[in-house]
């Protein structure tokens, strides 16, 4: 992960408009120069996290960071509104609720692009950044598929409903198989984090909860594998005659 350390380097990167994934500020540090960095970051939509000094030392690889560390992005994110306005639109989005492994995120981006999805939506917190590791894992797909970063995923789901999307959440406990819902309309596929799955507020906002049937002692699939399975079920359904929704009431 490429990083910048020190107040001057971080401030100038913000002023120059360099794509930054996020900025880390040492918790408890004050001063006009750090306050200026926080202000510039918020003006430019760059997430700011306040971390313990020990965590900043570990991320920077040195204690000589003056309380400011910036993580560079391999590619800038887009606003959700811009993502929804892009043409042409397939009406297929992938929303990730806390996928923190760069390899998983990159693999999901690769599968989403191959399936013709419009883009990926990730939250500011509890998500891997768009780093070089993600770019490598995506095998170049990150250069072609837009990624929107949102402050609150649960509220974003409500906004997508208002925009006409049906939300399908993957949950290994769900009784309905993923093949039993209509994926030919505007659909947002919602996948949870490695190990923990969907957060409860996110689960509650999904129109359908589905699972991927498995056999054997291991019940759950890796999140990137699960994403690929459901994305290409959407491709299969969309290659056939569209059918009526299996359920019509939210």
Secondary structure as GFF3:
##gff-version 3
##sequence-region A 1 250
A	DSSP	beta_strand	3	5	.	.	.	ID=ss1
A	DSSP	alpha_helix	7	16	.	.	.	ID=ss2
A	DSSP	beta_strand	20	26	.	.	.	ID=ss3
A	DSSP	alpha_helix	32	43	.	.	.	ID=ss4
A	DSSP	beta_strand	47	51	.	.	.	ID=ss5
A	DSSP	alpha_helix	53	60	.	.	.	ID=ss6
A	DSSP	beta_strand	68	72	.	.	.	ID=ss7
A	DSSP	alpha_helix	80	85	.	.	.	ID=ss8
A	DSSP	beta_strand	92	97	.	.	.	ID=ss9
A	DSSP	alpha_helix	102	114	.	.	.	ID=ss10
A	DSSP	beta_strand	119	123	.	.	.	ID=ss11
A	DSSP	alpha_helix	132	137	.	.	.	ID=ss12
A	DSSP	three_ten_helix	141	143	.	.	.	ID=ss13
A	DSSP	beta_strand	146	150	.	.	.	ID=ss14
A	DSSP	alpha_helix	153	162	.	.	.	ID=ss15
A	DSSP	beta_strand	166	170	.	.	.	ID=ss16
A	DSSP	beta_strand	176	177	.	.	.	ID=ss17
A	DSSP	three_ten_helix	178	180	.	.	.	ID=ss18
A	DSSP	beta_strand	187	192	.	.	.	ID=ss19
A	DSSP	alpha_helix	200	205	.	.	.	ID=ss20
A	DSSP	beta_strand	208	211	.	.	.	ID=ss21
A	DSSP	alpha_helix	223	238	.	.	.	ID=ss22
###
